[in-house]
Amino acid sequence: MATKKKAVKAGVDDLVLLAKVTEDQILENLKVRYASDLIYTNIGPVLISVNPFKNLGISGEEYVEMYRGKIAHELPPHVFALAEQAYRSMKDYHENQCVIISGESGAGKTEASKLIMQYISSVSGKSEKVEYVKHVILESNPLLEAFGNAKTLRNNNSSRFGKYFEIQFDKAGDPVGGRITNYLLEKSRVCFQTPGERNFHIFYQLLAGASEQEKANYALSSPDYYFYLNQGACYTVDGMNDAQEYADVRNAMNVIGMSPQEQDDVFRLVASVLHLGNVTFTEDKAGNAQIADPETLTYASTLLQVPEQSLSGAILSRVVNTGGAGGARRSTYNVPQNVEQACVARDALAKSIYDRMFSWLVVRVNTALQLHKAPFQNVIGILDIFGFEIFEKNGFEQFCINFVNEKLQQFFIEKTLKEEQEEYVREGIKWEPIKYFNNQIVCDLIEGKAPPGIFSLLDDICYTIHAQSAGTDLKFMEKMSGTYGSHLHWKAMTGAFAVKHYAGEVTYEAEGFTDKNKDNLFSDLIETMQCSSNQFLIELFPDDTGGAQKKRPTTAGFKIKTSATELMKTLAACTPHYIRCIKPNETKKPRDFEDKRVRHQVQYLGLLENVRVRRAGFCYRGAFDRFIHRYKKLSQKTYKGWGGDPKEGALVILNEVQMANDQYQMGVSKVFIRHPETLFSLEERLEKMDYDAIVRIQKSFRSWKAKRHALEQRAWAADLLRNKKERRRASVDVKFTGDKIDLENNAALMEIMAEYKKERVLFADKVKKYDRRAMSHSNRCRNINLLPIDYPLRARLRGRLTLRGLALRRNPWAFGERASHPLYRYSCQHSHFRYLHRRLPFGFIGLRNA
């Protein structure tokens, strides 16, 4: 409740509700809410999340229960509300769902994806197999983050790879499996980091958390000893305990079923990458490279379990084949390499080992998720991919990352702006078009075929030009200048080029583009790895190096372009849900809101256009058949099924619930509902009908069960008292309970009791009183009248004085029972009974004040 009050005071929960829709109003609303620690805001179904850079304590189990089963907008905006909507839609409509999380690096995308998985894990089933799958899903996060995330200048836990996580559900809506698809690991980080940045987390975790035995086995030292770690001169991260996270990684490996030998093999390769980086070179007299310190190579070869001479030869020289494929004049030469080429070969081997090991881990997680091989019906996909990046020096990796983000922005535009407006026109819905920037022109610039895009030109250069990297990069620049010289979103610079993305203009250094795009490893290095005595390493290098290459090797650009296309097809087959993450500052401090930075993100995320479309559009659209199937219970005419025209059936339901005409429109094949509140009212009616039906069923069942129990009790009691003590026949027709002497029909007795006529008789019966000597002789026996006359104690008498014994036992004050009888004890202890010593024929009467 407190959250709701704060939400009301701090701006509006949904930007669609703004009084005036302008960029300034959107910015101000986000700023006010952020200052009140309200980081979530809606634009209809789209969730905006501003990184708070602190733990707000709004993701515990109590919040899971708060949003569980609730309809959107019933509670304040939250990532759990979006997760509930996706999960409920999957269960109710049996349709695949996906959550697309976008934003720049450091905006909080990874945390949002983990919260969604946490929510789904909490609200789904609890069987043993389901619990296993959920456990693997949650524990795979620290494992993949350790090997795929790193500290950058903009984010302490930046995802350096893309991940699409599909959670598979059965008919009951319980997770029974999953599948992870990874995209474009930033391999270059293995060998180089910008000052102030770190390599992948796992290197520091291993050095901080390894046992003494492991440090000895892997010949580990401090982080500053390794060239692959000391370039960034950053070894720790605030708020991150590398030793503890190493223990978490070990636990995650156990959860996914990795054996101790497999874990040892993985960390052995991690250590070998570090030692490879320390292999340095000097020039010999001929200008060729030679190992500067053979001991460093010994460490690396020992961990890789390959012959030291083979490893040295593969790095210091290169095997070159000449002549036609399969021809008699085919020749092989062993060409020495210079220092620069040897460093490139060393780095290429280190990157390849790490990249293949990471891919193996992803496959291993997928194997664990598919352990039970249970059939599934629907999926919920969660896309957590690298954010848009603009650095001082941007290279091939940033180009690929920004291309994928460009494709995601195009997908968002297609689904939320372009397709929506096209559908209104197609269905004949009255609509005022909204103008927006379509970034299709930028996507065509990068991946187009006719005219060829940047990736296509880059591949042509790599296939046709066989020279040093400087020459190929220069040729690449010349070819781009000739093709895109007049393009509005491209311009040439000295040794670089700029692309005007949806998020702003980014300048890319052309140096290294062709080498990184080739993404191939020399065959002699592959063959050296295949000679290892470590079977795990051999399995990572299954390449066939024998014979000539019959087709062109695939490039990194081709791979990322193909992967992006496949990803878009996968997302298009699902119902999308969007989280737009915003990074409020560069200081990574809470409560620091930089207006200029946030305004720029509001602009390139297209939030203003999104708000305008939502205000002018319809929140729900569904085919007539689907609408009837969902809401048929709301009308008696459609409850048992509708055999007529689906459009007429939908109108019957809408008229039955008395929906205003301005709240919906009927298209050619779909019904459109304008406001979310109207749709929620339909859902609430549906839930109320289901609830009422359930209550009626429960009532009938409980009534039947209670009646059956009563009949069983009656039969048991009858059987218990059969042929035993029964009620006196003379007392069957008494006027009131306890009248054993028919008081009202006894005129003489009523005359004697005239003094107490205002009191109501509770009990009447005969009793004998014995004298002090317990004599029961008839001439000594006298009748008494026992009257309760103390009015204030009437309620206490009624509660404490029980006369049932007098009714059931004909002579309760018989000899030997006088002192133990409750009435006798009560009369001796309290003064509100008085004895009237009269010779009365009727015996004993108990009265109560009227």
C-alpha positions in Angstrom: 0.0 0.0 0.0 2.9 2.3 0.7 4.2 1.8 -2.7 0.9 2.8 -4.3 0.8 6.0 -2.3 4.3 6.9 -3.3 3.5 6.1 -6.9 0.6 8.5 -6.9 2.6 11.3 -5.5 5.6 10.8 -7.8 4.4 11.3 -11.3 2.2 8.9 -13.2 2.6 5.1 -13.4 1.8 5.1 -17.2 3.1 7.8 -19.5 -0.1 7.4 -21.6 -1.8 9.1 -18.7 0.3 12.3 -18.9 -1.8 15.4 -19.3 0.5 16.7 -22.0 2.6 14.4 -24.1 5.9 16.0 -24.8 9.6 15.0 -24.5 10.0 17.3 -21.5 7.0 15.9 -19.6 8.3 12.3 -20.2 11.7 13.3 -18.9 10.3 15.1 -15.9 8.0 12.2 -15.0 10.9 9.7 -15.1 13.1 12.1 -13.0 10.5 12.6 -10.3 9.8 8.9 -10.0 13.5 8.0 -10.0 14.1 10.5 -7.1 11.4 8.5 -5.1 13.0 5.2 -5.9 10.2 4.3 -8.4 12.3 2.9 -11.2 9.5 1.3 -13.2 7.1 3.2 -15.5 4.7 1.9 -18.2 3.8 2.9 -21.7 0.8 0.6 -22.0 2.4 -2.9 -22.1 5.9 -1.6 -22.5 7.9 -1.3 -19.3 10.5 1.4 -18.8 13.2 0.5 -16.2 15.7 3.1 -14.9 18.8 1.6 -13.3 18.8 2.6 -9.6 22.5 1.5 -9.0 21.4 0.1 -5.6 19.3 -2.6 -4.1 15.8 -1.3 -3.5 14.5 -4.4 -1.8 11.6 -4.8 -4.2 12.4 -8.3 -5.6 11.8 -10.6 -2.6 9.2 -13.3 -2.2 6.7 -10.9 -0.7 6.7 -9.0 -4.0 6.4 -12.2 -6.0 3.3 -13.0 -4.0 2.0 -9.4 -4.4 2.0 -9.6 -8.2 1.1 -13.2 -8.5 -2.2 -13.6 -10.3 -2.8 -9.9 -10.6 -3.8 -8.1 -13.8 -1.5 -5.4 -15.3 -2.2 -1.9 -13.9 -3.9 -3.5 -10.8 -0.6 -2.8 -9.0 2.2 -0.3 -9.6 4.5 -1.0 -12.6 7.1 -3.7 -11.9 9.1 -6.2 -13.8 7.1 -8.9 -12.0 3.9 -7.5 -13.5 5.3 -7.9 -17.0 6.5 -11.4 -16.1 3.1 -12.3 -14.7 1.5 -11.0 -17.9 3.8 -13.1 -20.1 3.3 -16.2 -18.0 -0.5 -15.8 -17.8 -0.8 -15.2 -21.6 1.3 -18.4 -22.2 -1.0 -20.4 -19.9 -4.3 -18.9 -21.0 -3.8 -18.6 -24.8 -1.2 -21.4 -25.2 1.0 -19.0 -27.3 4.8 -18.6 -27.2 5.9 -15.4 -25.5 9.2 -13.5 -25.5 10.6 -10.7 -23.4 12.9 -8.3 -25.3 15.1 -6.3 -23.0 16.9 -3.5 -24.7 19.0 -0.5 -23.7 22.6 0.6 -23.7 25.4 -1.0 -21.7 24.9 -0.5 -17.9 21.1 0.1 -18.1 20.2 -3.0 -16.1 19.2 -5.5 -18.8 20.9 -8.5 -17.1 19.2 -7.8 -13.8 15.8 -7.5 -15.4 16.3 -10.9 -17.2 17.3 -12.5 -13.9 14.2 -11.1 -12.1 11.9 -12.5 -14.8 13.5 -16.0 -14.4 13.2 -15.7 -10.6 9.5 -14.8 -10.9 8.6 -17.6 -13.3 10.5 -20.0 -11.1 8.6 -18.9 -8.0 5.0 -19.1 -9.5 5.3 -22.3 -11.4 4.9 -25.9 -10.2 6.7 -27.7 -7.5 7.2 -31.3 -8.6 10.7 -32.9 -8.4 11.4 -32.6 -12.1 10.1 -29.1 -12.3 12.2 -28.1 -9.3 15.3 -29.5 -11.0 14.7 -27.5 -14.2 14.1 -24.3 -12.2 17.2 -25.0 -10.2 19.3 -25.3 -13.4 17.7 -22.2 -14.9 18.6 -20.1 -11.9 22.1 -21.6 -11.3 23.1 -21.2 -14.9 23.1 -17.4 -14.5 26.2 -17.2 -12.2 28.0 -19.7 -14.4 27.5 -17.9 -17.7 28.0 -14.5 -16.2 31.4 -15.6 -14.8 32.6 -16.7 -18.3 30.7 -14.1 -20.4 30.5 -10.9 -18.4 33.2 -8.3 -17.5 33.7 -4.9 -15.9 33.7 -2.1 -18.5 34.0 1.6 -18.0 30.2 1.9 -18.2 29.1 -1.2 -16.3 30.6 -3.4 -13.6 28.8 -6.5 -14.8 28.5 -6.0 -18.6 27.3 -8.9 -20.7 30.0 -9.4 -23.4 27.8 -11.9 -25.2 24.2 -12.2 -26.3 21.9 -14.7 -24.8 18.4 -15.9 -25.7 17.0 -18.1 -23.0 14.0 -20.2 -23.9 12.1 -21.8 -21.0 9.9 -24.7 -22.1 6.6 -25.3 -20.4 4.2 -28.3 -20.5 0.4 -28.1 -20.7 0.1 -27.3 -17.0 2.4 -24.3 -17.4 5.3 -25.8 -15.5 8.9 -25.5 -16.8 10.1 -28.9 -18.1 13.2 -27.8 -20.0 15.0 -25.0 -21.7 17.5 -23.9 -24.3 20.1 -21.2 -24.5 21.4 -19.6 -27.7 24.5 -17.5 -27.4 25.6 -14.7 -29.8 28.9 -13.1 -30.5 31.1 -13.5 -27.5 33.6 -10.6 -27.3 36.7 -12.8 -27.8 39.0 -9.8 -28.2 38.6 -9.0 -24.5 40.6 -12.2 -23.7 43.7 -10.5 -25.1 43.1 -6.8 -24.6 41.3 -4.5 -22.2 41.0 -0.7 -22.1 42.5 0.9 -19.0 40.0 0.8 -16.2 38.3 -2.4 -17.5 38.7 -6.1 -16.7 38.9 -9.3 -18.5 36.1 -11.8 -18.1 35.2 -12.4 -14.4 36.2 -16.0 -14.3 39.9 -15.2 -14.5 39.8 -13.1 -11.3 37.5 -15.5 -9.6 39.9 -18.4 -10.2 42.9 -16.5 -8.8 40.9 -15.3 -5.8 39.0 -18.4 -4.9 41.2 -21.3 -5.9 42.5 -23.6 -3.2 46.2 -23.9 -2.5 46.2 -27.3 -4.3 44.5 -25.7 -7.4 46.9 -22.8 -7.4 49.8 -25.3 -7.4 48.2 -27.5 -10.1 47.6 -24.5 -12.4 50.7 -22.5 -11.4 48.6 -19.5 -10.5 49.9 -16.2 -9.3 48.4 -12.7 -8.7 46.4 -10.9 -11.4 49.0 -8.3 -12.1 51.4 -11.1 -13.2 49.5 -11.9 -16.3 49.6 -9.8 -19.4 46.1 -10.7 -20.4 44.9 -9.1 -17.1 47.3 -6.3 -16.3 46.6 -4.1 -19.4 43.5 -2.7 -17.8 45.2 -2.2 -14.4 41.9 -3.0 -12.7 41.7 -6.2 -10.6 38.7 -5.7 -8.3 35.2 -4.4 -8.6 33.2 -2.6 -5.9 30.5 -4.8 -4.4 31.9 -7.9 -6.0 33.5 -10.7 -4.0 35.5 -12.8 -6.5 36.3 -15.6 -4.1 32.7 -16.0 -3.1 31.6 -15.9 -6.7 34.2 -18.6 -7.6 32.4 -20.8 -5.0 29.1 -19.9 -6.7 30.5 -21.0 -10.0 31.7 -24.3 -8.6 28.2 -24.9 -7.1 26.6 -24.0 -10.5 28.8 -26.6 -12.2 27.7 -29.2 -9.7 24.1 -28.3 -10.3 24.3 -28.8 -14.1 26.0 -32.1 -13.5 29.6 -31.4 -14.4 31.9 -34.0 -13.1 35.0 -33.1 -11.1 37.1 -34.1 -14.1 35.1 -31.8 -16.4 35.5 -28.9 -13.9 39.2 -29.5 -13.7 39.5 -29.5 -17.5 37.7 -26.2 -17.7 39.8 -24.4 -15.1 42.9 -25.9 -16.6 42.1 -24.3 -19.9 41.3 -21.0 -18.1 44.7 -21.1 -16.5 46.4 -22.1 -19.8 44.9 -18.9 -21.5 46.5 -16.8 -18.8 49.9 -18.5 -19.3 49.7 -18.2 -23.1 49.4 -14.4 -22.7 52.7 -14.4 -20.9 54.5 -15.9 -23.8 56.5 -13.1 -25.3 58.8 -12.9 -28.4 62.0 -11.3 -29.5 63.6 -11.1 -32.9 66.5 -13.4 -33.9 69.3 -12.4 -36.3 67.1 -13.2 -39.3 64.2 -11.0 -38.1 62.0 -13.9 -37.2 60.2 -14.4 -33.8 61.6 -16.5 -31.0 60.4 -17.3 -27.5 61.8 -14.7 -25.0 61.2 -16.8 -21.9 60.8 -20.6 -22.6 59.5 -21.2 -19.1 56.2 -19.4 -19.9 55.7 -21.6 -22.9 56.3 -24.7 -20.6 53.5 -23.6 -18.3 51.1 -23.2 -21.2 52.0 -26.5 -23.0 51.8 -28.4 -19.7 48.3 -27.2 -19.0 47.2 -27.8 -22.6 48.9 -31.2 -22.4 50.6 -30.7 -25.8 54.3 -31.2 -26.7 56.1 -28.0 -26.1 58.0 -28.1 -29.4 54.7 -28.6 -31.3 53.2 -25.5 -29.6 56.3 -23.4 -30.2 56.4 -24.4 -33.9 52.8 -23.7 -34.5 53.1 -20.2 -33.0 56.5 -19.2 -34.5 55.9 -20.5 -38.0 53.0 -21.0 -40.4 52.3 -23.8 -42.8 51.5 -22.5 -46.3 50.1 -24.7 -49.1 50.5 -23.7 -52.7 49.2 -25.2 -55.9 45.7 -26.5 -56.9 43.6 -28.6 -54.7 44.6 -32.3 -55.2 47.1 -31.3 -57.9 50.5 -33.0 -58.4 52.3 -29.7 -58.1 50.8 -28.9 -54.7 53.6 -27.8 -52.3 53.8 -27.1 -48.5 56.1 -24.6 -47.0 56.9 -23.8 -43.4 57.1 -20.0 -43.2 58.7 -18.3 -40.1 56.7 -15.5 -38.6 57.9 -12.2 -37.3 57.2 -10.9 -33.8 53.9 -9.2 -34.7 52.6 -12.3 -36.5 53.7 -14.5 -33.7 51.7 -12.3 -31.2 48.7 -12.5 -33.5 48.9 -16.3 -33.7 49.3 -16.6 -29.9 46.3 -14.3 -29.3 44.2 -16.1 -31.9 44.9 -19.5 -30.2 44.0 -18.0 -26.7 40.7 -16.5 -28.1 39.8 -19.7 -29.9 40.3 -21.8 -26.8 38.2 -19.5 -24.6 35.5 -19.1 -27.2 35.1 -22.8 -27.8 35.2 -23.5 -24.1 32.4 -21.0 -23.5 30.3 -22.5 -26.3 30.8 -25.9 -24.7 29.5 -24.6 -21.4 26.4 -23.3 -23.1 25.9 -26.8 -24.6 26.5 -28.3 -21.2 23.8 -26.2 -19.6 21.4 -27.1 -22.4 22.1 -30.8 -21.8 21.3 -30.3 -18.1 18.0 -28.5 -19.0 17.0 -31.4 -21.3 17.9 -34.1 -18.8 14.4 -35.5 -18.6 13.6 -34.9 -22.3 10.1 -34.0 -21.4 7.7 -32.8 -24.2 6.8 -29.2 -24.1 3.9 -27.1 -25.5 5.0 -23.5 -25.3 8.0 -21.4 -24.5 8.8 -18.0 -22.9 12.0 -16.5 -24.4 14.1 -14.0 -22.6 16.5 -11.9 -24.7 19.5 -10.5 -22.7 21.9 -9.1 -25.2 24.7 -6.6 -25.2 23.6 -3.0 -25.2 24.4 -0.3 -27.6 27.9 0.9 -27.2 29.7 4.2 -28.1 33.4 4.3 -26.8 36.2 6.7 -27.6 37.7 4.0 -29.8 35.2 1.6 -31.5 36.2 -1.4 -33.5 34.8 -4.4 -35.2 33.2 -5.8 -32.0 31.3 -2.6 -31.3 30.1 -2.6 -34.9 28.7 -6.0 -34.6 27.1 -5.3 -31.2 25.5 -2.1 -32.5 24.2 -3.9 -35.6 22.3 -6.4 -33.4 20.8 -3.5 -31.4 19.9 -1.9 -34.6 18.0 -5.0 -35.6 16.2 -5.1 -32.3 15.2 -1.5 -32.7 13.8 -2.4 -36.1 11.9 -5.3 -34.6 10.4 -3.0 -32.0 9.4 -0.4 -34.6 7.9 -3.1 -36.8 5.8 -4.5 -34.0 4.8 -1.5 -32.0 4.6 1.2 -34.6 4.6 0.1 -38.2 2.6 -3.2 -38.0 0.1 -1.7 -35.7 -0.7 1.2 -38.0 -0.8 -1.1 -41.0 -3.2 -3.4 -39.2 -5.5 -0.5 -38.5 -5.6 0.4 -42.2 -6.1 -3.3 -43.2 -9.0 -3.8 -40.7 -10.7 -0.6 -41.6 -10.2 1.0 -38.2 -10.5 4.8 -37.9 -6.9 6.0 -37.2 -4.7 9.0 -37.3 -1.2 8.0 -38.5 1.8 8.8 -36.3 5.1 9.7 -37.8 8.2 7.9 -36.6 11.8 7.2 -37.7 12.1 3.9 -39.5 15.7 2.6 -39.1 15.3 0.1 -42.0 17.7 2.3 -44.0 20.5 1.8 -41.4 19.9 -2.0 -41.4 20.1 -2.1 -45.2 23.3 -0.1 -45.0 24.9 -2.8 -42.8 23.4 -6.0 -44.1 21.9 -5.2 -47.5 22.5 -7.3 -50.6 21.5 -5.0 -53.4 23.3 -2.6 -53.1 25.7 -4.6 -50.9 26.0 -3.7 -47.3 29.1 -3.1 -45.2 29.3 -6.8 -44.2 29.1 -7.9 -47.8 31.9 -5.5 -48.8 34.0 -6.7 -45.9 33.6 -10.3 -46.8 34.6 -9.6 -50.4 37.8 -7.9 -49.3 38.7 -10.8 -47.0 38.2 -13.3 -49.8 40.0 -11.4 -52.6 42.8 -9.4 -51.0 45.7 -11.4 -49.5 48.0 -8.8 -48.0 48.8 -7.4 -44.6 46.0 -6.1 -42.4 46.9 -2.4 -43.1 46.5 -3.0 -46.8 43.2 -4.8 -46.5 41.7 -2.3 -44.1 42.7 0.5 -46.5 41.1 -1.3 -49.4 38.0 -1.8 -47.4 37.8 1.9 -46.7 38.2 2.8 -50.4 35.5 0.4 -51.4 33.1 1.8 -48.8 33.8 5.3 -50.0 33.0 4.4 -53.5 29.7 2.7 -52.6 28.3 4.8 -49.8 29.8 8.2 -50.5 26.4 9.9 -50.8 24.6 7.8 -48.1 22.9 9.9 -45.5 23.8 7.6 -42.7 27.5 7.0 -43.6 30.5 9.2 -43.9 34.2 8.6 -44.3 37.0 9.9 -42.0 40.8 9.4 -42.0 41.3 5.7 -41.2 37.8 5.4 -40.0 34.1 5.7 -40.9 31.0 6.8 -39.1 27.5 5.3 -39.1 24.5 7.2 -38.0 22.6 4.6 -35.9 19.2 5.0 -34.3 21.0 5.8 -31.0 23.4 8.3 -32.5 26.4 8.6 -34.7 29.3 6.2 -34.0 32.8 6.4 -35.4 34.6 3.1 -36.1 38.3 2.6 -36.6 38.9 0.6 -39.7 42.1 -0.9 -38.4 41.7 -4.6 -37.6 38.3 -5.0 -39.3 39.4 -7.5 -42.0 41.6 -9.6 -39.6 38.8 -9.9 -37.0 36.2 -10.6 -39.7 38.3 -13.6 -41.0 37.9 -15.3 -37.6 39.9 -18.3 -38.6 42.7 -20.2 -36.9 45.7 -21.5 -38.8 45.5 -25.2 -39.4 48.8 -26.0 -37.7 47.5 -24.5 -34.4 44.4 -26.6 -34.7 46.4 -29.7 -35.4 48.6 -29.0 -32.3 45.5 -28.8 -30.1 44.3 -32.1 -31.6 47.6 -33.7 -30.5 46.8 -33.0 -26.9 46.6 -35.8 -24.4 43.6 -34.0 -22.9 40.5 -35.5 -24.5 38.4 -32.5 -23.4 40.6 -30.1 -25.4 40.6 -32.4 -28.5 36.8 -32.4 -28.5 36.8 -28.6 -28.6 38.8 -28.7 -31.9 36.9 -31.1 -34.2 38.0 -29.2 -37.3 39.0 -31.2 -40.4 42.3 -29.8 -41.5 43.1 -32.5 -44.0 42.9 -31.7 -47.8 42.1 -28.4 -49.4 39.3 -26.1 -48.4 36.4 -26.8 -50.8 34.3 -23.7 -49.9 34.9 -20.3 -48.5 35.3 -20.2 -44.7 32.5 -18.4 -42.9 33.5 -15.0 -41.5 32.5 -13.4 -38.2 30.4 -10.8 -40.0 28.5 -13.6 -41.9 27.9 -15.5 -38.6 26.6 -12.5 -36.7 24.4 -11.4 -39.6 22.9 -15.0 -39.9 22.4 -15.2 -36.2 20.6 -11.9 -36.1 18.3 -13.0 -38.9 17.5 -16.2 -37.1 16.9 -14.4 -33.9 14.4 -12.0 -35.5 12.5 -15.0 -37.0 12.4 -16.6 -33.5 11.1 -13.4 -31.9 8.5 -12.9 -34.6 7.0 -16.3 -33.8 6.3 -15.2 -30.2 4.1 -12.6 -28.6 6.6 -9.9 -27.6 6.8 -8.0 -24.3 9.3 -5.1 -24.0 11.5 -3.7 -21.3 13.3 -0.5 -22.3 16.2 0.0 -19.9 17.6 3.4 -19.2 21.0 4.3 -17.7 20.5 7.6 -15.7 24.2 8.5 -15.3 27.8 7.6 -15.9 28.9 7.8 -12.3 27.1 4.5 -11.4 25.7 6.2 -8.3 22.1 6.1 -7.0 19.9 9.2 -7.1 22.1 10.7 -9.9 19.9 11.7 -12.8 21.6 13.3 -15.8 19.0 15.0 -17.8 21.0 15.3 -21.0 21.9 11.6 -21.0 18.4 10.4 -20.2 16.9 12.7 -22.8 19.1 11.2 -25.5 18.0 7.7 -24.5 14.3 8.8 -24.5 14.9 10.1 -28.1 16.6 7.1 -29.6 14.3 4.6 -27.8 11.4 6.3 -29.5 9.4 6.7 -26.2 7.6 9.8 -27.3 6.3 8.2 -30.5 5.4 5.0 -28.5 3.3 7.1 -26.1 1.5 8.8 -29.0 0.7 5.5 -30.7 -0.6 4.0 -27.4 -2.8 7.0 -26.7 -4.3 7.0 -30.2 -4.5 3.2 -30.6 -6.1 0.2 -29.1 -4.6 -1.9 -26.3 -6.2 -5.2 -27.4 -7.0 -6.8 -30.7 -8.0 -10.4 -31.2 -9.7 -12.5 -33.9 -13.4 -13.0 -33.4 -13.1 -16.7 -32.8 -10.4 -16.2 -30.2 -12.4 -13.4 -28.5 -15.5 -15.7 -28.3 -13.5 -18.6 -27.0 -12.0 -16.5 -24.2 -15.1 -14.5 -23.1 -18.0 -16.8 -24.1 -19.0 -17.4 -20.5 -20.0 -13.7 -20.1 -23.2 -14.3 -22.1 -25.8 -17.0 -21.8 -26.2 -17.0 -25.6 -22.5 -18.0 -26.2 -21.9 -19.9 -23.0 -22.4 -23.3 -24.5 -20.8 -22.4 -27.8 -21.6 -20.1 -30.8 -22.4 -21.6 -34.1 -23.2 -18.4 -36.0 -21.1 -15.6 -37.5 -18.1 -15.0 -35.3 -18.4 -11.3 -35.6 -22.0 -11.4 -34.4 -21.0 -13.6 -31.5 -18.4 -11.1 -30.5 -21.0 -8.3 -30.6 -23.4 -10.4 -28.5 -20.7 -10.6 -25.8 -19.9 -6.9 -26.0 -23.6 -6.0 -25.7 -24.1 -8.4 -22.9 -21.4 -6.6 -20.8 -22.8 -3.2 -21.9 -19.5 -2.0 -23.2 -19.7 1.6 -24.5 -19.5 2.0 -28.3 -16.5 4.3 -28.1 -14.5 1.7 -26.2 -14.2 -0.8 -29.1 -14.3 -1.1 -32.9 -15.1 -4.1 -35.1 -12.6 -4.7 -37.9 -12.8 -7.1 -40.8 -11.5 -10.1 -38.8 -10.7 -8.7 -35.3 -12.3 -6.9 -32.4 -10.3 -3.9 -31.1 -10.6 -2.6 -27.5 -9.3 0.8 -26.9 -8.4 1.2 -23.2 -6.6 -1.3 -20.9 -9.2 -0.6 -18.1 -12.0 -1.9 -20.4 -10.1 -5.1 -21.1 -9.4 -5.5 -17.3 -13.1 -5.2 -16.6 -13.8 -8.1 -18.9 -11.1 -10.1 -17.2 -12.5 -9.3 -13.8 -16.0 -10.3 -14.9 -14.6 -13.6 -16.2 -12.7 -14.2 -13.0 -15.7 -13.4 -10.9 -17.9 -15.8 -12.8 -15.2 -18.5 -12.4 -15.0 -17.7 -8.7 -18.7 -17.8 -8.2 -19.0 -21.2 -10.0 -16.2 -22.6 -7.9 -17.9 -21.4 -4.7 -21.2 -23.0 -5.8 -19.4 -26.3 -6.4 -17.6 -26.1 -3.1 -20.9 -25.2 -1.3 -22.7 -28.2 -2.8 -19.8 -30.5 -2.0 -19.5 -29.3 1.6 -23.2 -29.5 2.1 -23.2 -33.1 0.9 -20.3 -33.9 3.0 -21.8 -32.4 6.1 -25.1 -34.2 5.6 -23.3 -37.5 5.1 -21.4 -36.9 8.3 -24.6 -36.1 10.2 -26.2 -39.3 9.0 -23.2 -41.3 9.9 -23.2 -39.7 13.4 -26.9 -40.4 13.8 -26.5 -44.0 12.8 -23.5 -44.3 15.2 -25.5 -42.8 18.1 -28.5 -45.1 17.4 -26.3 -48.1 17.3 -24.6 -47.0 20.5 -27.8 -46.7 22.5 -29.7 -49.5 21.0 -31.4 -51.7 23.6 -30.0 -49.5 26.3 -31.3 -46.4 28.2 -34.0 -44.5 26.3 -35.9 -41.4 27.0 -39.0 -41.6 29.2 -42.1 -41.8 27.1 -43.9 -39.5 29.5 -41.6 -36.7 28.7 -42.1 -36.7 25.0 -45.0 -34.3 25.0 -43.8 -31.9 27.6 -44.3 -28.2 26.9 -40.7 -27.2 27.5 -37.4 -28.9 28.2 -37.1 -29.9 31.8 -40.8 -29.9 32.7 -41.1 -33.4 34.2 -44.3 -32.9 36.2 -46.5 -31.0 33.7 -46.4 -27.8 35.7 -48.7 -25.7 33.6 -51.6 -28.2 33.9 -51.3 -28.5 37.7 -53.7 -25.8 39.0 -52.9 -26.3 42.7 -49.2 -26.1 42.0 -49.6 -23.0 39.8 -51.6 -21.3 42.7 -48.8 -22.0 45.1 -46.3 -20.6 42.6 -48.3 -17.4 42.0 -45.7 -15.4 43.9 -43.2 -16.3 41.2 -45.4 -16.0 38.2 -43.2 -13.4 36.6 -40.4 -15.9 36.5 -40.1 -18.5 33.8 -39.8 -22.2 34.8 -36.6 -23.8 33.6 -36.9 -27.1 35.3 -39.5 -29.0 37.3 -39.3 -32.4 38.9 -39.7 -34.3 42.2 -36.9 -34.7 44.7 -36.4 -36.1 48.1 -34.4 -34.5 50.8 -32.7 -36.5 53.6 -32.2 -35.4 57.1 -28.9 -35.0 58.9 -28.9 -38.7 59.6 -29.5 -39.5 56.0 -32.8 -41.0 56.9 -35.1 -41.6 54.0 -38.2 -42.8 55.9 -41.3 -41.4 54.3 -42.4 -39.6 57.4 -39.0 -37.9 57.6 -38.9 -37.1 53.9 -40.1 -33.6 53.1 -40.5 -31.8 49.8 -38.5 -28.6 49.2 -38.8 -25.8 46.6 -35.4 -24.7 45.2 -35.7 -21.3 43.7 -33.0 -19.2 42.0 -34.0 -15.6 43.0 -30.8 -13.6 42.6 -31.4 -11.8 39.3 -27.9 -10.3 38.8 -26.5 -13.8 38.7 -29.0 -15.1 36.2 -26.4 -15.3 33.4 -23.9 -17.0 35.6 -26.5 -19.5 36.7 -27.4 -20.3 33.2 -23.8 -20.9 32.3 -22.5 -22.7 35.4 -25.4 -24.5 37.0 -26.2 -27.6 35.1 -29.4 -29.5 36.0 -29.2 -32.2 33.4 -28.3 -34.7 36.1 -31.7 -34.1 37.7 -33.5 -34.6 34.5 -31.7 -37.9 33.7 -31.5 -39.3 37.2 -34.8 -39.7 39.0 -33.3 -39.3 42.5 -30.0 -37.5 42.3 -29.7 -36.7 46.0 -29.9 -40.2 47.0 -27.7 -41.4 49.9 -24.0 -41.2 49.1 -24.4 -38.7 46.3 -25.5 -35.7 48.2 -22.1 -34.1 48.7 -21.0 -34.8 45.1 -24.0 -33.4 43.3 -23.2 -30.0 41.6 -26.6 -28.5 42.7 -25.9 -29.4 46.3 -22.4 -27.9 46.2 -23.7 -24.8 44.4 -26.4 -24.3 47.0 -24.0 -24.6 49.9 -21.6 -22.0 48.5 -23.9 -19.4 47.1 -26.7 -17.4 48.8 -29.0 -16.9 45.8 -30.7 -20.2 46.4 -33.2 -20.3 49.3 -35.1 -23.2 50.7 -38.8 -22.9 51.3 -39.7 -25.6 53.8 -43.1 -26.4 52.8 -44.9 -29.6 52.4 -45.5 -29.5 48.7 -46.6 -32.5 46.6 -44.6 -31.6 43.5 -41.1 -31.8 45.0 -38.5 -29.5 43.3 -38.9 -26.4 41.0 -36.2 -24.3 39.5 -37.1 -20.8 38.3 -35.4 -18.1 36.4 -36.2 -14.4 36.4 -38.1 -13.4 33.3 
